[in-house]
Amino acid sequence: MTECFYPEEFKINDIALAWKNKGYEVDVLTLVPTYPLGVVFEGYENKFYQKDEYQDINIYRVKSVTGYRESLIKKLLKYFSFMFFGTIVAIFIGRKYDYIFGFNMSTLTGMVPAVTIKKLYGKPLTFWAQDIWPDSVYAYGFKKTKLLSFFLDKFVKFMYHNITSIAISGKGFEFKLKPYVKDDLEFHYLPNWADDLDMSLESFEFCKDNKVHFTFAGNIGKVQNLENIIKAFSLLPIEYQERTQLNIIGDGSNLEELKQISSSKHNIVFHGKKPREEMAMYYKASDFLIVSLVDKPIFSVTVPAKTQTYISAKKPILAIINGETADIIKENNLGYCAHPNDVNEIKNIFIKSINLGEEEKLAFTKNCEYLTENIFNKTKIIDSLEELLVKES
């Protein structure tokens, strides 16, 4: 159960393929693909219900609301439409399955079809939580009123009281979710792994000049805090401006606004969205990789999936973020950290990075291989998710 699946690029694709290759019959219930642009992918029709296939995996798709990048109303409709139409499909197809796996990547409403199967047919249900409700609802701008809190708390508790097991992608999730789960439910820390990187690809050429390249890659929304990063980068003294370039790779709802505030800066370059299989080219060409989120309590326990990919790329990391991600960077000496609201502090870590020697850069990457092989290992995490779903259910 997932709101996004192939051709959209999320880790649930790897999980489904890995389990299918082990001999399981794997079906997916999801939306017609539209992420991140909010438009239906080429080759797909936005029907109320359709079935297709991906590498012998059956995919049941329901209609997706489009245009959600520009409209909060449409974004809410998108979430509730999957809850409603996905639940109808789940009622008809749910009886035949042995196990249900929910990839809870964003809104908890997307897991209602999975809970419906659990309630109706008594099937074991595992969530892999990538987000935390109700905290994320408030983090995205909804005012925390008594009425909203009452209904959200009731809904979240209902959902988590109807799961068999849970895996969390951040250690801090346990503290946040503890009030909503049954007392005997055990939390299993299974973080995101690094994307597969083809480091044999030739390095991309960001520019002809020999500059220090800082790169942000991923979704470009309000919560990524790129406004403060651009402000800090723009405050660099002129001698540093001439030696550096800020590269922003990706797409998202805040892209056009960021382009406008950067329009006078020749050394801030937007490269657009790139295929995941080509990203190694851009990482290889970068001197430092940036991970960032705004300063909200929810994000202090959130580790963006790009963090592990940056570690796998073996590049120093600038963590403009609080909480668990910053702890990973500090504890493993992977780069520099700055408070997301402190533009001057962000500027200073840019300066420190520009002045950094090659030996000091290498010191920041010496732990990367160990972390990739032992903590953020794709095969180990997928196997652990399987064991949690099948053996502990």
N, C-alpha and C positions, 0 to 999 in steps of 0.2 A: 504494500500500500504506500503510494508516494504521489505527491502532486506533480513531480517532474521525473521524467525518464527519457531514455534515448529517443531522439537525437539531442536532447538537452544534456548538458555535461555535468553529471553529479555522481557521487561515489556509489549510489545505489545501482548504477549500471554495472560496475565491477562486481558487486556482491551477487547480483542476479546471475551474471555469467559464470562466476566462480562456482556457485551452487549448482547451476545447470551442468557444468562440466564435471561435477562430482557424481552426477547421476540422478539428481533430484528433478522432478517436473516442476518448473517454475512459471507461474503466471503473474502478471503485473496489472494492477488497477490504477489508472492514472488519468491525467488530463490530456487533451490535444496539446501538442507542444507549442509554447508561445514565449518561453523565458529566454533572454531577459528583455526583449524589445517590445513585448506585449502584442505581437502580431503572429499569426499562424505560420508555422514553418512551411517552406515550399514543399509541395508534394503531399500535403495533408489537407483534409477538409474538416471544417469545424462543425461536425455533426453532433447531435445529441448523444449518439452512441455508435461506436464502431470497434472493430477488432482488427488488429494487424499482428505482425510477427517480427521479432528481432533475434536472429541467431537461435531459432527453435524455442524462443520464449514467447508465449502468448501474451499479447498486450490488449487489455480492455480499456478503451479510452472514452471519456465523456467530454461533452462540450466545455470549452474554456471561454471565459469572458475576456475579451481583448481590450486594448487601450488603457490598461491599468497603470501604465507609467505616468500618464497625465491626469489621472482621476482617482481620488481616494475612494469615491463611491464605487467605481468599477473594480478597484482592488478588493474592496469588501465583498462585492458581488462574486468575484472570482473565487474567494475562499468559501463562501456559503454555497455557491453552485456545486462545487465538488463535494461538499458535505452532503448536499441533497441528492444530486444525481448519482454520485458515487455510492451512496447508501442503497439506492434503488437497485443498482447493478449488483452490489454486494449481497443483497438478500437473495437474488436469483442464483448467483454462482458460488456463494460462500460455503454451502454444505459439503462440497466435494473435497475441500482441502484438509490436510492434516495439521498444518501450522500456518499462522499469519504473522508476517513481519511488517512492522510499520516504520518507515523512514520518516521520522518527525522532523523535517527540515525547517519548517517555519511555523505556520499556524496549527494549533492543536485541533481546529475544526476539521482539518484534512484527515485526521485519524478516526473520525466518527464512523466511516464505513468499516474500518477494522474492528472497532469496538462492537459494532452491530453484529458482525459475524461471531465474535466471541460470545455475545449475549444470546444470540439465537441458536447457535449450533455447538456451543461449548468448546470451541477450538482454542488451543493455546495461542496467546498473543504476546509478542515481544515488541517493545518500542526501542528504537535507537534514537535518543533525544539529541537533536542538534540546536534546539531552541528551548526557551523556558517561558511558559505561560504561568501566571498572568503578567509577569514582569515585562516581557517584551511588548505587550500591548501598550503599556504606559510609556515604554522607551520610545515607541514610534509616534508619540504625541497625543495619545488619548488621555484626557483628564481623569484622574483617579477619584471618582465620586463614590459615595457610599452605595448607590444603587448599582453602578457598574461593577464595583468590587464584590458586592454580594453575589451577583449573577455569575461573574467570572470565577470566583472561588468555588461556587457550587458546581459549575461546569468542569473545571479542572479536576476537582476532587472526584467527580463521577468518572471522568475519563481514566484517571490513574488508579482508581479502585477496581477497574475492569481490565487490568493487564495481568499477565502471568509473570513477566520478567521485564527488566529494563536495563539498557546499557546507556551510559552517558558519555558524551564527547568531551566534557570538561569536568575536572574534579569538583569544582565549585557548584556544579548542578545539584549535587546531593543535598547540600544545605538549603538550596532554594526550593527543591521539590519535596523534601521530607514532610512538610505539613500536609501534603496532598495525597500521599500514598498510604497503603496499608502498613501497619507497624512491622509486619514480618517480611516486607519486600526488601530484597537485597539489591543494592546498587552495584553495577559493574562498570568500572572505568575502562572504556575502549575508545581512545581518541581517533580522530581522523588520521589517515595516512597521507604520505606525500604522493602527488600525481606522478605517474610514470614519465620520466624525462629522458629524451634521447639526446644525451650529451655529446653524441658523435656529430650532431648537426653543426654546421659552420656558424660561427658567431655572427649575429646581426650587426650591421653598421648603422648606429644611431646617427652619426654625423661624421664628416670628414676630419674634423679637428680632434686633437687628443684631449678629451675632457673627462672629468669624473662624472660618471652616470649614476643617477639615483632613479630607481624604477618602482612604480606602484602598478600592480597588475590585479585585475579583478573587477567586481561590481562597483559601479560608480554611482553611489546614492548619497543621501544626506548623512547617514550614520557613519560613512567611511571617513568623515572629517577632513576631506581634501581641501576645504577652504582654508583651514588653519595651516595646513602643510604648504599651500601655495603662498599664503601670506608670509610665512616664515622664510620660505625660499626667496621671495621677492625682497626681503629685508637684508639679504646678504650684501656685504660691501661689494663695490663694483669689481675689485680685483678677484673676488671669489665668483661673482656672476659670470665672468669671462671664462672661468676654468671649469664650469659645471653645466650639467643639463638635467632637468627633471623630466622623466618620461612617464606618461600615464597611458596604460594599456587596458582597454576594456570599454564597456558601455554601461549605461544605466540612466536612471531618471534625473540625475543631477549633472549630466555631461554638458549640456548646452550652457547652463549657468556658469560652470567652471571654465568653459572655453571663453566666455565673455569676460570674466574677471582676469583671465590670463592673456587676453588678446594682444597686449602691448609687450609681452615678455617673449623674446625670441628663443630663450633657453628653456621654456616650458613647452613640451611637445606632446600632443595627443595622437596616439597611433591607431586608435580604434580597437575593435575586438579582434583577437587573433585565435586561430584554432589551437586547441589545447596541445595537440601533437607538435606544434611549432614553437611552443613557449620556451623550450630550452635555448633556442637561438637568442632570445631576448635576455634571459637570465645570464647566459654566458657573457653577453656584451655589457652587463651591468656591473658596477662596482659595489653598489649597496642596494638592497631590496627593502621596501617600506611596507609595513603592516600597520593599519591604523583603524581606530573606531572612536566615536565620540565618548565623552565622559558620562556614562549612565551606569547605574548599579548592575543592570543586567549584563553589560558588556565586560564587567570586571571578572566574570566567571566564564566568558565566552572566548574560545580560542579559534579565530578564523582559520579555515582549512588551508589557506595559502601559507600559513606559518610553517607547516610541515613540508610543503613543497619548496619553500625558500630554503629550509634547512637541507633538504635533499640536493638543492642546486649548489650548496656549499659556497654561499655568499654571505658576507656580513649583513645583519638585519638591523634596521632602524625601527624600533617598536614605539610608535606614538600612540600608546594605549595603556590603560591601567589594568591591574589585576593579574589573572593567571598567565596571560600571554607574556606580559612584562616579566613575570617570575621565571618563566621558561628561558627567556633571553638572558636574564641576569644570572640565574643559577648555573647556566651552561656556558656563560661567557660567549654569547653569539653575536653581540653588537651593542648598540647604545639604546637607551630608553629615554623618553621624554613624556611629561604630562600632556595629554591631548589638548588642554585648554591654554597651555603656556607657550605662546607663539615665540617668545624670546628664548625659551629653553629648546624648542624645536630648532630655531635658527642656530643655536650654539652647537647642537649635535651635528647639524650639517657642516659647520665649520670644522669641528673635531674630525669628522669623517674625511673632509677634503684634505686635511693636513696629515692624515694617517699614512704611515709607511707600509710597504708591502709585507714586511715581517709581522707587523701588528695586525694587518688584515688577515693573514694566515692564522694567527693565534685565535681569531674569532671563529674560524671554521674547523678547528681541530676536533671538536666534539660532534660535528655534523654526521659523520659516518656511523658513529656509535648510536646516536639517537635514531637515525633512519633505519638501522638494522634491528634494533632492540625494542625501542619504545613506539615508534611510528611505522612499524612494519606491516605492509598491506596484507600479506598472506596470514600472518599471525592474528591480525585483528579480524579478518573475515572468518577464519577458522573459529575464533572465540565467539563471534556472533552466532555462528552455526551451532556451536555447542550450547550456547545459552538458549537458543530457540528450540533445538531438537532434544537435547539430552536433559536439560533442566526443567523443561515444561511438564 
